[in-house]
Amino acid sequence: QVQLVESGGGLVQPGGSLRLSCVASGSVFSFNTMGWYRQNPGKERELVASDSWGGRLNYADSVKGRFTISRDNAKNTMYLQMNNLKPEDTAVYYCNARILKPVNPLDYWGQGTQVTVSS
């Protein structure tokens, strides 16, 4: 069973930075895609950034130029560097790992880490 454990959330002032980490219990090579999502109460979970094998990176328009997703395969860890944070970035951030299947993908989720941007 795959486990994903996030860390690095917290309270930061607008314009500040945070780096989120997601450690996978298995090898990240087994996943087709890894990514970060975020969610606020009463709203749908939205994609923030993803990294697919082959080097294809994808970012939400709202975070382009401010957030960077990366992986350290040797440490089975994925990161999200968040710079120039804004109050609207406040949310619970979730790590996702996906394995593509013939019919439906197999998704794994972490427990989430709270990011609060406030003065």
Summary of the structure (lengths in Angstrom):
residues: 119
radius of gyration: 13.8
end to end distance: 40.0
largest distance: 47.1
contacts: 341
relative contact order: 0.31
helix: 10%
strand: 52%
